[in-house]
Each structure stands twice: as structure tokens, then as C-alpha cells.
């Protein structure tokens, strides 16, 4: 029984290493879509980063209750 488990574990590790050798050089090296220039990729990444920063700022404002207008007045109410 123990031999079967160790053989299975070796096959899993070998499969993970094989996938890493195949997909890392080709899948993660380039983020460009087909027909997309380098400038378009850069523009897309910058846009995504800008949108993420805006959403993070909105979430922080909402958590600190800064997203609603103040109901305070500068007039004195008797």
C-alpha cells in the first residue's frame, strides 16, 4: 500500500515539474494577446493599474465613511 502512495506522489511531482517546464517559458513570458502591439499591452496594463487604484481609493473612502457628503452646515442653528 505504501509503495502505491509513493509511486503516485512521484507521478504527481513529475507532472507538476513537467507542466512548469512547458508553461512557464511560453505562458507567463508574454502578456500580449494575438494581434496586440507592445504599446497596446503597456496601455492596457496602465489602464488596469489605474482602475485598480481608483477602486481601492473608493473602497477606503467607503470604509472610512468619506463617500457621503457632509450634512454639517456653516450656519448657526438656534
Secondary structure as UniProt FT lines:
FT   HELIX           2..27
FT   TURN            28..29
FT   TURN            34..35
FT   HELIX           38..63
FT   TURN            64..65
//
